[in-house]
Amino acid sequence: MSPSTILLLIASYFIVLIIISYFTGREDSNAAFFKANKSAPWYLVAFGMIGASLSGVTFISVPGLIGGQQFAYMQGVLGFFVGYFFIAFILLPLYYRMNVTSIYEYLEVRFGKTSYKTGAFFFLLSRVTGASFRLFLVALAMQYIVFENLGVPFWITVVISILLIWVYTFKGGIKTIIFTDTLQTLTMLTAVGLAIYLINQKLDWTYIEFLNSTDFKNKGKIFFFDDPNSQVYFWKYFVGGIFITIAMTGLDQDMMQKNLTCRNNREAQKNMISMSVLLVIVNFAFLSLGALLFIYAEKFGVAIPVVDGLTRTDLLFPEIAMNQNLGQALAVIFIIGLIAAAYSSADSALTSLTTSFSVDFLNLKNRPEHQQKPLRKKVHVYMSLVLALVVIAFNYLDGNVVSNLFKFATFTYGPLLGLFSFGILTKRRIKDKYAWVVGLISIGLTYAISILPVDIIGNYQFHWEILPLNGAITFVGLLLISKKSR
């Protein structure tokens, strides 16, 4: 497929998003930007959140995991499923009862202003990191398949990507995103389904024949109970998955901001439960695609792409879709799915970062009304610049992107997990001014533990269980600076 055809597809998709933005962004108010006037249908929120949860990381990087760990990722997905129920029945009622715009307002009510700012800061750090990883992956793929051939530097690819997101979110905010995410989820899932069908055709299989094949059995192992030291050990993945979901969804302004657009708590719970079921099915489909890609690569001698001396399993999907003469249909499907993945989480991340910084740090709600909208728009621009800079910096990291994403998350979300769990599970008050110190110490201790030489800890390899460990250290630290409530 020629670069001009790819650019035409991108332009066409972007025009559709602009049209949606035009109709949903007519009301340029803070209430619409932050909460969609609390009128979003729960089923649209649920479906759109699937795309935001998956994004480019799942679209490209999760299939790339197959080469190193087969279907072990599904163990974590089962943990995600359990975590969503905790969010639905513990956290959502709390947020709706308090009628918050930023979920970190809970920490101010429970502990004080320093805890509130500490929680908001760790969210900003976590979401900038997470959103940047997702954007980086999609920008890298776009660079690999089109912009490199046009002589466009990677940093310009990144800037263009973020500029497009800014254009269609700067007025409607979360109200626009509810609808664009629905379109993007549908597009991405359709692309994956058709990709699975077309690659199976090339291998002369039906999907059922693929699942029953010896090739699939050699790559489709899900449960790993044999080696507790291994990173793919079941209980590490499963328990870590529960806490990853609680932290990266339930304690994340980006994901919860969508839930808070529902009319009431009951509808938000319907959204969360239905999404949890769908995500199990969808993640299995993505891993099935990954198995197909590696099987195809082995049968036809397709090499894993190497970029700047680094092996990129993340790029196996674009390599097979775009460069292995499997037909124009698969190439078009991949490009459309990739574009949808590019915008499905980055747009809401930009909106939530704008919301959190405006509400939590600039005290937007208490400013004169005539200052609120201009300030919000300035923050929106600044957050776009921050994302661009961080994405460009990530180009120098090694490894599979989904692994790096969760590795960062285990450190940055840990203090949030500790703060919220201490607030919910105890009635004790803390010395609020030391909350930020506890958070930083927790990250430092957790990191020090994670890099201990393997011979000291019996060849044990840490994985997602670093997150609950981090949260537990924060919890103990808060206990040490607390006292009983009167």
C-alpha positions in Angstrom: 0.0 0.0 0.0 1.4 3.4 -1.0 2.1 6.1 1.6 -0.5 8.4 -0.1 -3.2 5.8 0.3 -2.4 5.4 4.0 -2.4 9.2 4.5 -5.8 9.3 2.8 -7.2 6.7 5.2 -5.9 8.7 8.1 -7.4 11.9 6.8 -10.8 10.2 6.2 -10.9 8.7 9.7 -9.9 12.0 11.2 -12.7 13.8 9.3 -15.2 11.4 10.8 -13.9 12.3 14.3 -14.1 16.0 13.6 -17.7 15.6 12.5 -18.6 13.8 15.7 -16.7 16.5 17.7 -18.7 19.2 15.9 -22.0 17.8 17.0 -21.0 16.8 20.5 -19.0 19.9 21.3 -21.6 22.5 20.6 -22.0 23.0 24.4 -18.5 24.2 25.3 -19.1 24.2 29.1 -17.0 22.8 31.9 -19.9 20.5 32.9 -20.0 19.0 29.4 -16.1 18.8 29.2 -15.6 17.2 32.6 -18.8 15.1 33.1 -20.8 15.1 29.9 -23.6 16.7 32.0 -24.0 13.2 33.7 -26.2 12.1 30.8 -24.2 9.5 28.9 -25.9 6.1 28.2 -24.2 3.4 30.2 -24.0 0.9 27.3 -22.2 3.5 25.2 -19.8 4.2 28.0 -19.2 0.4 28.5 -18.4 -0.3 24.9 -16.3 2.8 24.5 -14.3 1.9 27.6 -13.2 -1.3 26.0 -11.3 0.6 23.3 -9.8 2.9 25.9 -8.7 -0.1 28.1 -7.2 -1.9 25.1 -5.8 0.9 22.9 -2.7 0.4 20.7 -1.0 -1.6 23.5 -3.4 -4.4 23.1 -3.8 -4.0 19.3 -0.1 -4.5 18.6 1.8 -5.3 21.7 -0.3 -8.0 23.3 -0.1 -10.2 20.2 3.6 -9.7 20.4 3.7 -11.3 23.9 2.9 -14.7 22.4 6.5 -15.3 21.3 7.8 -15.1 24.9 5.0 -16.3 27.2 2.3 -18.0 25.1 -1.2 -17.2 26.5 0.0 -16.4 30.1 -1.4 -12.9 29.8 -4.9 -14.4 30.1 -4.1 -15.2 33.7 -3.8 -11.5 34.3 -7.0 -10.9 32.3 -8.9 -13.2 34.7 -7.5 -11.0 37.5 -8.8 -8.0 35.7 -12.3 -9.5 35.7 -12.3 -9.9 39.5 -10.9 -6.3 39.9 -13.7 -4.8 38.0 -16.3 -6.2 40.5 -14.4 -4.5 43.3 -14.6 -1.2 41.4 -18.3 -1.7 40.6 -19.4 -2.4 44.2 -16.9 -0.5 46.4 -15.4 2.5 44.5 -18.2 3.6 42.2 -20.8 4.0 45.0 -18.2 6.0 47.0 -17.5 8.4 44.0 -21.2 8.8 43.2 -22.1 9.4 46.9 -19.5 12.2 47.1 -20.5 13.6 43.6 -16.8 14.3 42.7 -15.4 15.7 39.5 -11.9 14.4 40.3 -11.9 11.2 42.2 -8.9 12.5 44.3 -11.3 14.9 46.0 -12.1 11.9 48.2 -8.6 12.0 49.7 -9.1 15.6 50.7 -12.3 14.8 52.5 -10.8 11.7 54.2 -7.3 13.0 55.0 -6.6 16.5 54.0 -5.2 18.7 51.2 -1.7 17.2 51.1 -3.0 13.7 50.6 -5.3 15.1 47.9 -2.5 16.7 46.0 -0.3 13.6 46.5 -2.9 11.3 45.0 -3.5 13.7 42.1 0.2 14.0 41.5 0.7 10.3 41.3 -2.2 10.0 38.9 -0.7 12.7 36.6 2.6 10.8 36.7 0.9 7.5 36.1 -1.4 8.7 33.3 1.3 10.7 31.5 3.5 7.6 31.5 0.7 5.2 30.5 -0.8 7.4 27.8 2.7 8.2 26.4 3.5 4.5 26.2 0.3 3.9 24.2 0.9 6.8 21.9 4.5 5.8 21.4 3.5 2.3 20.3 1.1 3.6 17.7 3.4 6.4 16.5 6.2 3.8 16.2 4.1 1.6 14.0 2.9 4.5 11.8 6.6 5.6 11.5 7.6 2.0 10.5 4.9 1.5 7.8 4.6 5.0 6.3 6.4 8.0 7.6 9.9 6.5 7.5 9.6 6.1 3.7 8.6 9.7 3.4 11.6 10.9 5.3 9.5 12.3 8.2 11.3 12.2 11.6 9.7 10.3 14.5 9.2 13.4 16.5 7.1 15.0 13.8 5.0 11.8 13.6 4.3 12.2 17.4 3.5 15.9 17.2 1.0 15.4 14.3 -0.7 12.5 16.2 -1.2 14.6 19.4 -2.2 17.7 17.4 -5.0 15.7 15.8 -6.2 14.5 19.2 -6.2 18.0 20.5 -8.3 19.3 17.6 -11.3 17.1 18.2 -11.3 17.1 22.0 -10.6 20.8 22.9 -14.3 21.8 23.0 -16.4 18.7 23.9 -14.0 16.9 26.2 -15.4 13.8 27.8 -18.8 14.3 26.1 -17.1 14.0 22.7 -15.0 11.1 23.8 -18.0 8.9 24.9 -19.0 8.9 21.2 -15.6 8.8 19.5 -14.5 5.9 21.8 -17.6 3.9 20.8 -16.7 4.3 17.1 -13.0 3.6 17.7 -13.8 0.4 19.7 -16.1 -0.9 17.0 -13.5 -0.1 14.4 -10.6 -1.8 16.3 -12.5 -4.9 17.1 -13.8 -5.3 13.6 -10.2 -4.9 12.3 -9.0 -7.7 14.6 -11.8 -10.0 13.7 -11.2 -9.6 10.0 -7.4 -9.9 10.5 -7.9 -13.3 12.2 -10.3 -14.4 9.4 -7.9 -13.4 6.6 -4.8 -14.9 8.1 -6.6 -18.1 8.8 -7.7 -18.2 5.2 -4.0 -17.9 4.1 -3.2 -20.8 6.4 -6.2 -22.8 5.0 -7.9 -23.0 8.4 -11.2 -22.0 9.9 -11.0 -20.4 13.3 -12.1 -23.7 15.0 -9.5 -25.6 13.0 -6.9 -23.1 14.2 -7.8 -23.6 17.8 -7.6 -27.4 17.4 -4.3 -27.3 15.6 -1.0 -28.6 17.0 0.5 -25.2 16.2 -2.0 -23.5 18.4 -1.5 -26.0 21.2 2.3 -25.3 21.1 1.6 -21.5 21.7 -1.8 -21.5 23.5 -0.8 -22.6 27.1 -2.7 -20.3 29.5 -2.0 -21.6 33.0 1.5 -21.7 34.5 1.6 -23.3 38.0 4.9 -25.1 37.9 7.5 -22.4 38.8 6.7 -19.8 41.5 9.9 -18.0 40.6 8.8 -17.4 37.0 7.3 -14.1 35.9 4.4 -16.0 34.3 3.5 -18.0 37.4 -0.3 -18.0 37.7 -0.7 -16.3 41.1 1.6 -13.5 40.2 -0.4 -12.7 37.1 -3.8 -13.3 38.6 -3.4 -11.4 41.9 -1.4 -8.7 40.1 -4.1 -8.4 37.5 -6.7 -7.7 40.3 -4.6 -4.9 41.7 -3.6 -3.6 38.3 -7.4 -3.2 37.5 -8.2 -1.6 40.8 -5.3 0.9 40.5 -5.3 1.6 36.7 -9.1 1.8 36.4 -10.7 2.3 39.8 -8.1 4.8 41.1 -7.5 6.4 37.7 -9.2 9.7 36.8 -9.1 8.9 33.1 -11.2 5.7 33.4 -13.4 6.8 36.2 -14.2 10.1 34.5 -16.1 8.1 31.9 -18.0 6.1 34.5 -19.0 9.4 36.2 -20.7 10.5 33.1 -23.5 7.9 33.7 -26.8 9.1 35.1 -26.4 7.3 38.4 -24.4 4.7 40.3 -26.6 1.8 39.2 -26.0 2.6 35.5 -22.3 3.0 36.1 -22.2 -0.5 37.7 -24.0 -2.0 34.7 -21.3 -0.4 32.5 -18.4 -1.8 34.6 -19.8 -5.4 34.9 -20.7 -5.7 31.2 -17.2 -4.3 30.2 -15.5 -6.9 32.5 -17.1 -9.8 30.7 -16.4 -8.4 27.2 -12.8 -7.7 28.0 -12.1 -11.4 28.7 -13.5 -12.3 25.3 -11.7 -9.5 23.5 -8.3 -10.2 25.1 -8.5 -13.9 24.1 -9.2 -12.7 20.5 -6.1 -10.5 20.5 -3.9 -13.3 21.9 -5.4 -15.7 19.2 -4.3 -13.1 16.6 -0.8 -13.1 18.2 -0.6 -16.9 17.9 -1.6 -16.7 14.3 1.0 -14.1 13.6 3.8 -16.2 15.1 2.6 -19.4 13.4 2.5 -17.5 10.0 6.0 -16.1 10.6 7.4 -19.5 11.4 5.7 -21.2 8.4 6.8 -18.5 5.9 10.1 -17.4 7.3 9.1 -13.9 8.4 11.7 -12.3 10.6 10.8 -10.3 13.7 11.4 -6.7 12.8 14.5 -5.0 14.2 14.5 -1.2 14.7 17.7 0.6 15.7 19.2 -2.6 16.8 16.2 -3.6 19.0 14.0 -6.6 18.3 10.4 -5.4 18.2 7.8 -8.1 18.6 5.3 -5.2 18.7 5.9 -4.7 15.0 5.2 -8.3 13.8 1.6 -7.5 13.2 2.3 -4.4 10.9 5.1 -6.4 9.2 2.8 -9.2 8.2 -0.2 -7.0 7.4 1.7 -4.5 5.3 4.8 -6.2 3.9 4.0 -9.9 3.3 1.7 -9.6 0.2 -1.4 -10.9 2.0 -3.7 -8.6 0.1 -4.9 -5.1 0.1 -7.8 -6.0 2.4 -5.6 -7.0 5.3 -3.4 -3.9 4.9 -6.5 -1.6 4.9 -8.0 -3.3 7.9 -4.7 -3.0 9.8 -4.4 0.7 9.1 -7.9 1.5 10.1 -7.6 -0.6 13.3 -4.3 1.1 14.1 -5.7 4.6 13.6 -8.7 3.7 15.9 -6.2 2.3 18.5 -4.2 5.5 18.3 -7.0 7.7 19.4 -9.1 5.3 21.6 -7.2 5.9 24.8 -5.0 9.0 24.1 -8.0 11.3 23.6 -9.5 10.4 27.0 -6.1 10.5 28.7 -5.6 14.1 27.4 -9.0 15.1 28.7 -8.5 13.5 32.1 -5.1 15.0 32.6 -6.6 18.4 31.8 -9.4 17.7 34.3 -7.1 16.6 37.1 -4.6 19.4 36.7 -7.4 22.0 36.4 -9.5 20.8 39.3 -6.9 19.3 41.6 -4.0 21.8 41.3 -5.4 25.0 39.8 -8.6 24.9 41.9 -10.7 25.6 38.8 -14.1 25.1 40.5 -13.5 27.9 43.0 -12.3 30.5 40.4 -14.5 33.2 38.9 -16.7 31.6 36.2 -15.3 33.9 33.5 -11.8 32.5 34.2 -12.7 28.8 34.2 -13.1 28.0 30.5 -10.0 30.0 29.2 -7.9 28.3 32.0 -9.1 24.9 31.1 -8.2 25.4 27.4 -4.7 26.6 28.3 -4.1 23.5 30.4 -5.4 21.3 27.5 -2.6 22.8 25.3 0.1 22.4 27.9 -0.9 18.7 28.6 -0.7 18.0 24.8 2.9 19.4 24.8 3.9 17.2 27.8 2.6 14.1 26.2 4.5 14.8 23.0 7.8 15.3 24.9 7.4 12.1 26.9 6.4 10.0 23.9 9.5 11.1 22.0 11.6 10.2 25.0 10.2 6.7 25.2 11.6 6.0 21.7 14.9 5.2 23.5 13.4 2.4 25.7 14.0 -1.3 25.0 11.6 -4.2 25.3 7.9 -5.1 24.7 5.8 -2.0 25.3 3.0 -3.8 27.2 5.6 -5.1 29.6 7.2 -1.7 30.1 3.7 -0.1 30.6 2.8 -2.4 33.4 6.3 -2.2 34.9 6.0 1.6 35.2 2.4 1.3 36.6 3.4 -1.0 39.4 5.6 1.8 40.8 3.5 4.9 40.1 0.1 3.5 41.0 1.3 1.9 44.3 1.0 5.0 46.5 -2.6 5.6 45.1 -3.5 2.0 46.0 -2.1 2.5 49.5 -3.8 5.9 50.1 -7.3 4.8 49.0 -7.1 1.4 50.7 -6.1 3.0 54.0 -8.9 5.5 53.7 -11.5 2.8 52.9 -10.3 0.0 55.2 -9.5 2.0 58.3 -11.0 4.9 60.3 -7.7 6.3 61.4 -6.5 9.8 60.6 -3.0 10.5 59.3 -0.5 13.4 59.6 -1.6 14.7 56.3 1.6 16.8 55.6 3.7 13.6 55.4 1.6 11.8 52.9 3.8 12.7 50.0 6.9 11.5 51.9 5.3 8.1 52.5 4.5 7.8 48.8 8.0 8.6 47.6 9.6 6.3 50.2 7.2 3.5 49.1 8.3 3.8 45.5 11.9 3.9 46.4 11.7 0.8 48.7 9.6 -1.1 46.1 12.1 -0.3 43.3 15.0 -1.4 45.6 13.3 -4.7 46.3 12.5 -5.3 42.6 16.2 -5.0 41.6 17.6 -7.3 44.2 20.0 -9.8 42.6 18.2 -13.0 41.8 20.7 -15.1 43.8 19.8 -13.2 47.0 16.0 -13.8 46.6 16.3 -17.4 45.4 16.0 -16.8 41.6 12.6 -15.1 42.2 11.5 -12.9 39.3 9.1 -10.0 40.2 6.1 -9.3 38.0 2.8 -7.5 38.6 2.8 -8.4 42.3 5.1 -5.4 42.7 2.0 -3.2 42.7 0.2 -4.7 45.8 3.6 -4.8 47.5 4.0 -1.1 46.7 0.5 -0.4 48.0 1.2 -2.4 51.2 4.4 -0.5 51.9 2.4 2.8 51.5 -0.3 1.4 53.8 2.2 0.5 56.5 3.8 3.9 56.1 0.5 5.7 56.6 -0.2 3.5 59.6 3.0 4.8 61.2 1.9 8.4 60.8 -1.7 7.8 61.9 -3.8 7.9 65.0 -7.3 6.8 66.0 -10.2 9.1 65.0 -12.0 10.7 67.8 
